Amino acid sequence: MAIGVFALTLWVLNYVSLSSICSSIALPIFGILTNVPAPYIFMSLGIAIMVVFKHHENILRILMGTESTFPKKIEIDKPAKENIISDPISYYLIRISRE
């Protein structure tokens, strides 16, 4: 369940740190709702508190709007116009040799 909270938060808000915080807070809540034994709830609550303290700088950056976001799209490396070769096989071989 907490992994679902992480994925949903990351998909909607694009902040990995905020996703970590939300999922760590959700873990003890889900534990209470599903009647998990008390030691597990206390342990997950302690972990959630540590995660929030560990991410305090990230929280401040999110509030200030300076926190980096997780990219949704990965741009494919496009060749520059001067590097375009009309023969696709030659282009492929040149590109492999550069890597």
N, C-alpha and C positions, 0 to 999 in steps of 0.2 A: 504494500500500500504506500509506504513512504517513497519507494522508487517511482510510483505513479505520480506522487506529488512533485517530486523532483523533475520528472519529465514534463509534466504539464506546466509547471512554473517556468522551466527553461524555454519551452515552446512559446509561451505567451509573452514573457517578459525579457527573455534573452540574457539574463544575469545568472551565471553559474553560482556565484556566492549567495545570492538571494534564494536560489533553488536549494542549495545546501542547507541554509538556515530554515527554510520552510519545511523541508523534509525531515530535518532533525527535530523540529517542534511537533510535526505530525506524528512521529513515531510513538511517543508516550501517549498521545491522544488516542491513536488507534489501539494501543495496548490496553487502555482503560475501556474502550468501547468493545473490545473483543475478549474481555475478562482474562487477560494474561496475568500470570502470577506477579504479586507485588514486587519482588526483587528485580524482575525484568523491567517493570515500569520505572522503578527508582533509578535503575542503571541507565535507561534510555533518557530519563529526565536529566540526569547528571551530564550525559553526553550532549544533550540539547543545550544545556546551559554553557558547557565548554565551547560548543560550536558558535553560539551567539557571541561569547566573549572573544573567541579567536577571530571572528569576522567583524569586530567593531569598526575597524578602519574601512572595510568595504561598505558597511552600513552608512557611514558618514559620506563616502564617495557617491553612493547611490542617491542619498538625499541632496547632495550638491550637484548631481548630474554629471560627475566626472568619471564614474566607474565604466570600465570597458565592457562591451556587450559581446555575447557569443554570436558569431556570424551565422546567419541562416543559410545564405548561399555562399558557395565557394566558387570564385571566379576561375574559369578555365584559362590557362595561360594562352593568350592569342599572340601569334607572331606579328612582328611589326611589318608594315607594308613593304619595306625594302627587303625583308627576309622571305617573302612569299615566293615559292618556287612553283612553277606551273605543273611540274611532274610530282604527283603525290608520293611516289616511291622514293624519289630523291629527298623530298622534304622529310619523310619518315626516317630515312637513314641518317640524314644530317642531324635531326633532332635526337636520335638515339646516341649518336657519337658525342653530342654535347653533354649528355647526362652521365 
